Amino acid sequence: MIHSTRGTRGMAVAPHALAAQSALDVLREGGNALEAMIAAGATITVAYPHMNSIGGDSFWLIHTPRRAPQGIDACGAAARAASIAWYAARGVTSTIPHRGAMAANTVAGAVSGWGAAFTLSRKWGGRLPVKRLLADAIHYAEHGIPVSASQSATTAAKRGELEAQPGFREAFLPGDAVPSAGSVFRQPRLAATLARLARAGLDDFYRGRLAGAIARDLAATGSPLAPGDFERHRARLVAPLALGHSLGTVYNLPPPTQGVVSLLILGILDALGAGSTGPTSADYVHLAVEAAKRAFGVRDRCVTDPAYMTVKAQDLLAPERIRELAAGVERGRALPWSAGQPPADTVWMGVVDGAGRAVSMIQSLYHEYGSGVVLEETGITWQNRGCSFSLDPGALNSLKPGRKPFHTLNPALAVLRDGRTLVYGTMGGDGQPQTQSAVFTRIAVFGMDPQQAVNAPRWLLGRTWGETSDSLKLESRFSTGVVADLARRGHVMEVLGEYDAAMGHAGAIVRHANGVLEGGADPRSDGAVAAY
């Protein structure tokens, strides 16, 4: 059995070991959890370039003991030029393309999230400069990383739709070949860009010389983004959503994220008494899947850019609403389902420092390699988050200039009545709230340690990384009896591998009341827990 990693002075978990180690090094130098997370966030953009980039977005959930949590919304809005009419004038009237310059239609907010976190870190007494926090990322970009099997396989699988995109072949197909796992992969232009941010400051990405270079390169590809879009962008401090659970309070981010979905699933499971089932039983999986269906239904009716919502997200978590959703769950029958969101590539990471300050952060390009557009001067891979906008003016997530896109991203954190603090999360589109429900309930409700909870066989309703069907997918470590029982209830299922990457890359850290830290990293990823 793989055991949880334990420590007392600091801990980080990430889906790539180099990112966790970057965070730990910062903690060892006296840095706090926010500074450590900035370092991890920078390193993982280099080490896992198919999953995230400084050309993407991020969301942060931050907790200091005995204080209310805070959130950072580092999501970029659609370009001011990006309108339904703009796309129609270019012959696009049904769906925004998933790849290319037309998909690169939103500002990348990730670096602004680093900046907002850096400012908050100073209030915690942080002293490390940006240059130090980006040092590992700069080194790995300049001198190279060992290519992960995940990067190699993803590049091979998606080469056909990506290699024609501006800059992709030069950046990610050295020698016109897919880099093999274990080979050394360098990103010299990205190294120079990160070094520029270290010298000039993170705001240079939006209002400096670097912003000018980014805007020029995007314009050259045909993207609607312009300098003014970057100048207007700011990361925002937001109040997290809170779910009152029988074991404590669970937090997540408000819209445009689907954090409310993750909290609704946990609230419904709590109302249904899911703790009376077993952590790998058919009853448990059925209740979790049916709770997800109800929560996704709320999402698809209500959740978008909060400026356009007609209901407050926190109101969706009212106890009476949750009881009503729970009452609709049939324990012996599955509700039909065919309404998933597109798959997504993302990284989730957690850090807890010796003072108990905790950070849950998620960073993404959306699809694998995002839009596929790699900017010529800066080497930045640009996200395609804006392809989730609808070109139907009556749709919930209809494209409008300056509007924020709906985000599957949502980092999670819980403060339990027994004195434990839990940070947890995962990548993977529709899989994010479902895997969060598995990790939370297995730790908080069923008493598993973090590594056991992350290791345990998982399920997925709908779509995630590498999967586009809407079936209920189960890892093959579930017993044949469980599979047969779920089939009798009407679930349409596929059985995947024992530790299938389609289930996403989860992680978790628990800080116990006595200060002991305990963490688990996903064996489905290249990740690790780093602690001291």
Buried (B, 14 or more C-beta within 10 A) or exposed (E): EEEBBBBBBBBBBBBBBBBBBBBBBBBEEEBBBBBBBBBBBBBBBBBBBBBBBBBBBBBBBBBBEEEEBBBBBBBBBBBBBBBBEBBEEEEBEEEBBBBBBBBBBBBBBBBBBBBBBBBBBEEBEBEBEBEBBBBBBBBBBBEBBBBBEBBBBBBEBBBEBBBEBBBBBEBBBBEEEBBEEEBEBBBEBBBBBBBBBBEBBBBBBBBBEBBBBBBBBBBEBEBBBBBEBBEBBBBEBBEBBBBBBEBBBBBBBBBBBBBBBBBBBBBBBBBBEBBEBEBBBBBBBBBBBBBBBBBBBBBBEBBBBBEBBEEBBBEBBEEEBBEEBBEEBEEEEBBEBEBBBBBBBBBBBBBBBBBBBBBBBBBBBBBBBBBBBBBBBBBBBBBBBBBBBBBBEEEBBBBBBBBBBBBBBBBBBBBBEEEBBBBBBBBBBBBBBBBBBBBBBBBBBBEBBBBBBBBBBBBBBBBBBBBEEBBBBBBBBBEEEBBEBBBEBBBBBEEBEEBBBBBBBBBBBBBBEEEEBBBBBBBBBBBBBBBE
